[in-house]
């Protein structure tokens, strides 16, 4: 039994490594498309589609076919190892069964897929694999063949952004990322409460500064102060910047030139928020 578990883990490690390399290559191709294929057309009916656009479409089609094949291979692997107890491979990471399936075995594999999809440990990422393949197929087979319109263009942009979901699979495929993600999820509630405290502190500090600046006649003549501290929203953004030490020196000098105690109030807020609350959040993440 121990040997079968180790064999199974070794097979999954090899298969996940190949999947990780494919996803990384796909992310690189998407970056190249964004950088060099800005003018590429996505409609099949577009005049320029069969020019430079065809290269990017061919790359996308190749990766979609690979993802679809990978999903099928993953399903067959689960059936071969979990149901048949067979750990024989081809090329070290492909299931031997996939090359010898008849219709009876194919039906059994398909029948085993739904229970596999509902398993607690497999549900999220297996469903994500299915969604990635279905979304890509919808884009290639249906969306690109529609007539150009504003609504279809928005759908295409959304479809293009959805391709980035593929990188989420790396969380499951790369073990250190999986451990880090689980640590974040364990402490998500505590981190959320800490961020809420930080938001309340920023909100109260912004109200204080807006009220002080509004009642100060000298502040009415300073356009810079009015721009940053004249409204609640802008004051919260400035305080958030100061808490992260972004351009804090400039804002402090502006307040000190107006009233010295304005500077003291902001420095106190920054000290409590950045050195206490943010460090508390970092400490919880490190402890996890």
Residue pairs with C-beta under 8 A, 6 or more apart in sequence:
4 85
4 87
7 87
8 81
8 87
11 77
11 81
11 87
11 89
11 93
12 77
14 89
14 92
14 93
15 73
15 74
15 77
15 93
16 173
17 93
18 93
19 70
19 169
19 173
20 170
20 173
20 174
22 63
22 66
22 67
22 70
23 166
23 167
23 169
23 170
23 173
24 170
25 63
26 63
26 166
27 166
27 167
29 59
29 60
29 63
30 163
30 164
33 40
33 56
33 59
37 52
37 53
37 55
37 56
39 48
39 52
40 48
40 52
40 53
40 56
41 47
41 48
41 49
41 53
42 49
42 53
42 57
42 144
42 156
42 160
43 49
43 144
43 146
43 148
44 144
44 145
45 145
45 147
45 148
46 53
46 148
49 57
60 136
60 140
61 140
64 133
64 136
64 137
64 140
67 129
67 132
67 133
67 136
67 166
68 133
68 137
70 129
71 129
71 130
71 133
72 98
73 94
73 95
73 98
74 126
74 129
75 109
75 112
75 113
75 116
76 95
76 97
76 98
76 101
76 109
77 95
78 112
78 116
79 97
79 108
79 109
79 112
80 86
80 87
80 95
80 96
80 97
81 87
81 95
83 108
83 112
84 97
86 96
86 97
88 95
88 96
89 95
89 96
90 96
90 98
90 99
97 105
101 109
116 122
116 126
117 123
117 126
117 127
117 130
119 126
125 169
125 172
128 165
128 168
128 169
129 169
131 165
132 165
132 166
132 169
135 159
135 162
135 165
136 163
138 159
139 156
139 159
143 152
143 155
143 156
143 159
144 156
146 152
170 177
171 177
171 178
171 181
172 178
183 285
183 288
184 191
184 285
184 288
186 288
187 284
187 285
187 287
187 288
190 284
191 281
191 284
191 285
194 277
194 280
194 281
194 284
195 281
197 277
198 243
198 273
198 277
198 278
201 269
201 272
201 273
201 277
202 236
202 239
202 240
202 243
202 269
202 273
203 236
205 235
205 239
205 265
205 266
205 269
206 232
206 235
206 236
206 239
207 232
208 265
209 229
209 235
209 239
209 262
209 265
209 266
210 229
210 230
210 231
210 232
210 235
212 259
212 262
212 265
213 219
213 225
213 226
213 229
213 230
213 262
214 230
216 258
216 259
218 258
218 259
219 225
219 226
219 229
219 258
220 226
222 254
222 258
224 254
225 254
225 255
225 258
227 234
228 234
228 235
228 238
228 251
228 254
229 235
229 238
229 255
238 251
239 266
239 269
239 270
241 247
241 248
241 251
242 248
242 251
242 252
242 266
242 269
242 270
243 269
243 270
243 273
243 274
243 278
244 274
245 270
245 274
248 270
251 266
252 263
252 266
252 267
255 262
255 263
255 266
256 262
256 263
